[in-house]
Amino acid sequence: MRNGVRFSLLALGLSIAVSGCDLTGPKLSDNPNDPSAASNVSLLSSAQANLWVQSEADLARTVCVWLQQCSGRQSQYLSVGNYSLGDGDFWFQNYAATYGGGGLIDLRRIQSSSLQAGDSTFAGIAAVMEVWLVGTAADIWGDVPYSQAATSVANPALDPQQQVYDHLQAKLDSAIAFLSDTGGRNVGPKGAELVYGGNDSLWIRMAETLKARYFMHVAERIPAAYDSALVHAQLGIRQGQDYNNYHTSVLTSSNIWFQFFTTAALNYVAAGQFLVDQLKNTSDPRLREYYSGTPVDTTVFAGGLPDGSDGLTAGTISSLSATREAPDFQQPLVTWAETQLIIAEANFSKAAPDEAAARAALNNVLATVPMPPVGGGVTGPALLNAIMTEKYIQLFQTIEVWSDYRRTCLPAFTAFPTGYTRLPRRLPYPLQERNANPSIPDPGPDPFTGGNWNDPNPCP
């Protein structure tokens, strides 16, 4: 997987997606007499773009292949599909982006200067973004630098994953308090924040959904977290309030999947057999929303195996649909559907299970597809499978499906590359980071046999 083509393509993708996003120009809300505010707007623009690259680029494509929503067909993604992963592979960029430009350092600067200026709305939004960014790193690598990161410490130590999640929950509590403050100086970024327009109420609901998400991420270890997740999900994102990436039809601010397929790596990734078959077998209308027909017969939908060992060619395999591959497609990242399905799983798995409430939340989501409701006769493991299958479908192209699978082992996959019986459980610490920071263990837990703290039970 270590090849020059891969790295040049990655550099192209990151330069387009981060520096090219048209997010840094002056906005009507900027005050030229307040340089700290103008600086915060620029930092926020960079941080937004960075989060979107983290959510849409290499990590998302890797998870799409591993979770069999996609199929690796060429070059590094054929290696991804074969589970060939090493400490020198391209995910180093994602690790570095957690802390560098547009990452934790910039988000901390926003929070510090905003609070000094008395603008807790701006600080609260940056705090929520910090949680999402660092939480993603903790989900993937487990123990990561956090308490000593973005400080003067030269070689920041790794915080245990459990401690990171605890700190992130506390950070979200602070963010919600900041966003709830309605003082006259709490104007926030306004239109410079391109999804919610700096609306504090929407960011509070976003924070509540993220609290629920990260409680779910520790529930395999701490079952009481299901009850906590339920409390916060009920306060989370409402229908019509999804956090979707901001993209336009202009190449420099376009959908990163579009950039990948049209400017960098045509045919490297295609449709995955498992999800295509799931949608076909249930006559799910999302089949055509997510995927295209094959080039040789547009009425046929065909997905490939993760490692490409299916005999399909570029002409006989489906790709993303025109909708999902459109340059201005707004990629859903934190949504009402996810929130409802957290409510469903948490009701099913909490200390005092409530299958009726779990079924109701699931059916709320199915009704919007539309798909038939799950009846009262679906109970026990079958109900949990229905919940997690719907979440797997709803969260297409997101990183979150990997966390769901590691927690529940659903949906149950059977196709794996030769020599493997399960999905990777984590990514290795990048070699470049280990060389730069001796606090990073060498080599770290094995990606297949050594799961992170929150994943104590490997899937069959």
C-alpha positions in Angstrom: 0.0 0.0 0.0 3.0 2.3 0.2 3.2 3.8 -3.2 3.9 7.2 -4.6 0.6 7.4 -6.6 -1.3 7.0 -3.4 0.5 9.8 -1.6 0.3 12.2 -4.5 -3.4 11.6 -4.8 -3.9 12.2 -1.1 -2.0 15.4 -1.2 -4.2 16.6 -4.1 -7.3 15.6 -2.3 -6.4 17.3 0.9 -5.2 20.5 -0.8 -8.5 20.7 -2.7 -10.7 19.9 0.2 -9.0 22.0 2.9 -7.3 24.9 1.3 -9.6 25.0 -1.7 -12.9 25.1 0.1 -14.2 28.6 -0.4 -14.7 29.2 3.3 -12.2 31.8 4.3 -13.3 35.0 2.7 -14.7 37.9 4.6 -18.4 37.6 5.7 -20.9 40.3 6.4 -20.8 39.3 10.1 -17.0 40.1 10.3 -16.0 43.2 12.1 -12.8 44.7 10.6 -12.3 46.6 13.8 -12.2 43.4 15.8 -9.2 41.4 14.6 -9.8 38.6 17.1 -13.2 38.0 15.7 -11.9 38.0 12.1 -9.2 35.6 13.1 -11.7 33.3 14.7 -13.8 33.3 11.5 -10.7 32.2 9.5 -9.8 29.5 12.1 -13.4 28.2 12.1 -13.4 28.0 8.3 -10.2 25.9 8.4 -11.7 23.7 11.2 -14.9 23.1 9.3 -13.1 22.0 6.2 -10.8 19.8 8.3 -13.7 18.1 10.0 -15.4 17.4 6.6 -12.2 15.9 5.2 -11.9 13.7 8.2 -15.5 12.6 7.7 -15.5 12.2 3.9 -12.1 11.3 2.7 -9.7 8.3 3.3 -11.3 7.2 6.6 -14.8 7.2 5.2 -13.8 5.3 2.1 -11.8 2.7 4.2 -14.8 2.1 6.5 -17.1 1.9 3.5 -15.0 -0.9 2.1 -14.5 -2.7 5.4 -18.2 -2.5 6.2 -19.0 -3.8 2.8 -21.0 -0.8 1.6 -18.2 -0.4 -0.9 -15.8 -2.6 -2.7 -12.0 -2.0 -3.1 -11.1 -2.3 -6.8 -7.7 -0.7 -7.5 -4.5 0.4 -6.0 -4.6 1.3 -2.2 -8.3 0.5 -2.0 -7.7 -3.0 -3.3 -5.2 -3.3 -0.5 -7.8 -1.9 2.0 -10.2 -4.6 0.9 -7.6 -7.2 1.5 -7.0 -5.9 5.0 -3.4 -5.0 4.1 -2.9 -2.2 6.6 0.4 -1.0 8.1 1.8 1.8 10.2 3.1 3.6 7.1 -0.2 3.9 5.3 -2.2 6.9 4.4 -4.3 7.3 7.6 -1.3 9.2 9.0 -2.9 12.3 7.5 -6.1 11.7 9.5 -4.1 11.3 12.7 -2.1 14.5 12.0 -5.2 16.5 11.1 -6.6 15.8 14.5 -4.1 18.2 16.0 -2.5 20.4 13.3 -3.9 23.1 11.0 -7.7 23.2 11.3 -7.5 20.7 14.2 -7.3 20.8 18.0 -4.8 23.7 18.1 -7.0 26.0 16.1 -10.2 25.0 17.9 -8.5 25.7 21.3 -7.4 29.2 20.0 -11.0 29.9 19.0 -12.3 29.0 22.4 -9.7 30.9 24.3 -10.0 34.2 22.3 -13.8 33.9 22.2 -14.1 33.6 25.9 -11.8 36.5 26.4 -14.1 38.5 24.2 -17.1 37.3 26.1 -18.5 35.4 23.1 -19.4 32.0 24.6 -21.6 31.1 21.6 -18.5 31.0 19.4 -16.6 29.1 22.1 -19.3 26.6 22.5 -19.5 25.8 18.8 -15.7 25.3 18.7 -15.9 23.1 21.8 -18.5 20.8 20.1 -16.3 20.6 17.0 -13.3 19.7 19.2 -15.3 16.8 20.8 -16.3 15.5 17.4 -12.7 15.7 16.0 -10.9 14.2 19.1 -13.7 11.6 19.5 -13.1 10.4 16.0 -9.4 9.8 16.8 -10.3 8.0 20.0 -12.8 5.8 18.2 -10.1 4.7 15.7 -6.8 4.6 17.7 -8.1 4.2 21.3 -5.5 5.8 23.5 -4.6 9.2 22.0 -2.9 12.4 23.2 -5.5 14.8 24.6 -4.8 16.4 28.0 -1.3 17.3 27.0 -2.1 17.9 23.3 -2.1 21.5 21.9 0.1 22.5 24.8 3.8 23.3 25.2 4.5 19.6 26.0 6.9 18.4 23.4 5.9 14.7 23.4 2.4 14.6 24.7 1.4 11.4 26.4 -1.5 9.2 25.4 -4.6 9.5 27.5 -6.4 6.2 28.1 -9.4 5.9 25.7 -11.9 5.8 28.7 -10.4 9.0 30.1 -10.6 10.7 26.7 -14.3 9.8 26.4 -14.9 11.1 30.0 -13.2 14.4 29.1 -15.2 14.7 25.9 -18.5 14.3 27.8 -17.4 17.0 30.2 -16.4 19.2 27.3 -19.9 18.8 25.8 -21.5 19.8 29.1 -19.4 23.0 29.0 -20.3 23.6 25.4 -24.0 23.3 26.1 -23.7 25.7 29.0 -21.8 28.2 26.8 -24.4 27.9 24.0 -27.2 28.4 26.5 -25.8 31.8 27.5 -27.8 34.5 25.8 -25.7 37.6 26.7 -25.4 40.4 24.3 -21.8 39.6 23.3 -22.6 36.0 22.4 -23.0 36.6 18.7 -21.1 33.5 17.5 -19.8 33.1 14.0 -23.2 33.6 12.3 -23.0 32.9 8.6 -19.3 32.0 8.7 -20.5 28.7 10.2 -21.9 27.1 7.0 -24.3 24.4 8.3 -26.4 25.9 11.1 -25.5 29.5 10.6 -24.1 29.7 14.1 -27.6 29.0 15.6 -27.0 28.2 19.2 -30.1 26.1 19.7 -29.2 23.8 16.8 -25.7 23.4 18.1 -27.1 22.4 21.5 -29.1 19.7 19.9 -26.0 18.6 17.9 -24.1 18.4 21.2 -26.8 16.3 22.8 -26.7 13.8 19.9 -22.9 13.7 20.1 -23.2 13.0 23.9 -25.5 10.1 23.1 -23.2 8.9 20.3 -20.2 8.8 22.6 -22.1 7.1 25.4 -23.0 4.4 22.9 -19.3 4.0 22.1 -18.5 2.9 25.7 -21.7 0.8 26.3 -20.0 -2.5 25.5 -17.7 -1.8 28.5 -20.2 0.1 30.6 -23.8 -1.1 30.0 -25.2 1.8 32.1 -24.1 4.1 29.3 -27.2 2.9 27.3 -29.4 4.7 29.8 -27.3 7.9 29.6 -27.3 7.7 25.8 -31.1 7.5 25.8 -31.4 10.6 28.0 -29.3 12.8 25.7 -30.6 11.4 22.4 -34.1 12.5 23.5 -32.7 16.0 23.6 -30.8 15.7 20.4 -31.3 16.6 16.7 -34.9 16.9 15.5 -36.3 16.0 12.1 -35.1 18.6 9.6 -32.1 19.6 11.6 -29.5 17.2 10.3 -25.8 18.3 10.3 -24.9 17.9 6.6 -21.6 19.0 5.0 -21.7 22.2 3.1 -20.7 21.7 -0.6 -21.3 23.5 -3.8 -21.0 22.6 -7.5 -17.7 24.6 -7.6 -14.8 22.1 -7.7 -12.9 23.7 -4.9 -15.8 23.4 -2.4 -17.4 20.2 -3.9 -18.3 16.9 -2.3 -15.0 15.1 -1.5 -16.4 11.8 -2.8 -17.1 13.6 -6.1 -13.5 14.9 -6.1 -12.2 11.4 -5.5 -14.2 9.7 -8.2 -13.8 12.3 -10.9 -10.5 14.0 -10.4 -8.3 11.5 -8.6 -9.2 7.9 -8.5 -11.9 6.8 -11.0 -12.8 3.1 -10.4 -10.7 2.7 -7.2 -13.9 2.1 -5.2 -17.2 0.8 -6.3 -20.5 -0.5 -4.8 -20.4 -3.2 -2.1 -22.2 -6.5 -2.5 -23.5 -6.8 1.0 -25.4 -3.5 1.1 -26.5 -3.7 -2.6 -28.0 -7.1 -2.0 -29.6 -5.9 1.3 -31.4 -3.1 -0.5 -32.3 -5.3 -3.5 -33.7 -8.1 -1.4 -36.0 -5.7 0.6 -37.0 -3.5 -2.4 -35.6 -0.6 -0.6 -35.9 2.7 -2.5 -32.4 3.7 -1.3 -30.9 1.3 -3.7 -31.2 3.9 -6.5 -30.5 6.8 -4.2 -27.2 5.3 -3.1 -26.0 3.4 -6.2 -26.0 3.5 -10.0 -26.9 0.7 -12.4 -23.9 -0.9 -14.1 -22.4 0.8 -17.1 -23.3 -2.0 -19.4 -26.9 -2.3 -18.1 -28.2 0.6 -16.1 -31.2 -1.5 -14.9 -28.8 -4.0 -13.1 -27.4 -3.2 -9.7 -24.3 -5.2 -8.7 -21.9 -4.8 -5.8 -18.5 -6.4 -5.3 -16.7 -8.1 -2.5 -14.4 -5.9 -0.3 -11.2 -7.4 -1.9 -12.4 -7.4 -5.5 -12.4 -11.2 -5.8 -15.8 -11.3 -7.5 -15.0 -11.4 -11.2 -16.8 -8.1 -11.9 -15.3 -5.4 -14.1 -15.6 -1.6 -14.3 -18.5 -2.2 -16.7 -20.4 -4.8 -14.7 -20.2 -3.3 -11.2 -22.3 -0.4 -9.8 -20.8 2.8 -8.4 -22.3 5.6 -6.4 -25.5 7.1 -7.7 -25.6 10.5 -9.5 -27.2 11.9 -6.3 -24.4 10.7 -4.0 -21.7 11.6 -6.5 -23.0 15.1 -7.3 -20.5 17.8 -6.6 -23.0 19.7 -4.4 -24.3 16.7 -2.5 -24.6 17.6 1.2 -23.2 14.5 3.0 -25.3 13.6 6.2 -22.9 13.3 9.1 -24.9 13.8 12.4 -28.6 13.3 11.8 -32.1 12.9 13.2 -32.2 9.3 11.9 -29.0 8.4 13.9 -30.5 10.1 17.0 -33.7 8.1 16.6 -31.8 4.8 16.1 -29.7 5.5 19.2 -33.0 5.9 21.0 -34.1 2.5 19.6 -30.9 0.6 20.5 -30.7 2.2 23.9 -34.3 1.3 24.7 -33.6 -2.2 23.7 -30.3 -2.6 25.6 -30.8 -0.4 28.7 -31.1 -1.8 32.2 -34.9 -2.0 32.0 -35.4 -2.8 28.3 -38.4 -1.3 26.5 -38.9 -3.1 23.2 -42.1 -1.2 22.4 -40.2 2.2 22.6 -37.3 0.7 20.6 -39.7 -0.4 17.9 -41.4 2.9 17.8 -38.2 4.8 17.3 -37.1 2.4 14.6 -40.5 2.8 12.8 -40.2 6.6 13.0 -37.1 6.3 10.8 -38.5 3.6 8.5 -41.6 5.8 7.8 -39.4 8.5 6.3 -37.7 6.1 3.7 -40.5 4.9 3.2 -40.3 1.2 4.3 -42.8 -1.0 6.1 -42.9 -0.8 9.9 -41.5 -3.5 12.0 -44.4 -5.3 13.7 -44.9 -6.3 17.3 -43.9 -9.9 16.5 -40.3 -8.8 15.9 -38.7 -9.1 19.3 -35.4 -10.0 21.0 -32.3 -10.5 18.8 -34.4 -10.0 15.6 -35.5 -6.6 16.8 -31.9 -5.5 17.6 -30.8 -6.8 14.1 -33.6 -4.7 12.5 -32.4 -1.6 14.4 -28.7 -2.0 13.6 -29.4 -3.0 9.9 -31.5 0.2 9.5 -28.7 2.3 11.1 -26.1 0.6 8.9 -28.2 1.7 5.9 -29.0 5.2 7.1 -25.4 5.9 8.0 -24.1 5.0 4.5 -20.6 6.5 3.8 -20.0 7.6 7.4 -17.3 6.4 9.8 -19.9 5.8 12.6 -21.0 2.4 11.1 -17.7 0.9 12.2 -18.3 1.8 15.8 -21.8 0.4 15.6 -20.4 -2.9 14.2 -17.7 -3.3 16.8 -20.3 -2.8 19.6 -23.0 -5.1 18.3 -21.4 -7.3 15.5 -24.4 -6.4 13.4 -25.1 -6.7 10.6 -23.5 -10.1 10.5 -21.0 -10.3 7.6 -19.8 -13.6 6.2 -17.5 -12.5 3.3 -13.9 -11.7 4.3 -10.6 -11.7 2.5 -8.8 -15.0 2.3 -7.1 -15.8 5.7 -9.4 -13.5 7.7 -12.6 -14.2 9.7 -13.4 -10.7 11.1 -13.1 -7.0 10.3 -10.1 -4.9 11.6 -10.9 -3.5 15.1 -8.6 -0.4 15.0 -5.9 1.3 13.0 -2.2 1.0 13.9 -0.5 4.1 15.2 1.2 5.8 12.3 4.9 5.2 11.9 5.6 8.9 11.3 3.8 9.9 14.5 5.7 7.2 16.5 9.0 8.6 15.1 8.0 12.1 16.1 6.6 11.3 19.5 8.2 8.6 21.6 5.2 8.6 23.8 3.4 6.6 21.1 3.8 2.8 21.7 5.5 0.7 19.1 3.7 -0.9 17.5 0.5 -0.6 19.6 -2.4 -3.1 19.8 -2.8 -5.5 16.9 -5.6 -4.3 14.6 -7.2 -7.7 14.6 -6.6 -9.3 18.0 -6.0 -6.2 20.2 -9.1 -4.0 20.2 -9.4 -0.6 21.9 -10.6 -0.4 25.5 -14.2 0.2 24.4 -14.2 -3.0 22.2 -13.4 -5.8 24.7 -15.3 -8.5 22.8 -14.2 -9.3 19.2 -16.9 -10.2 16.8 -17.1 -13.8 15.6 
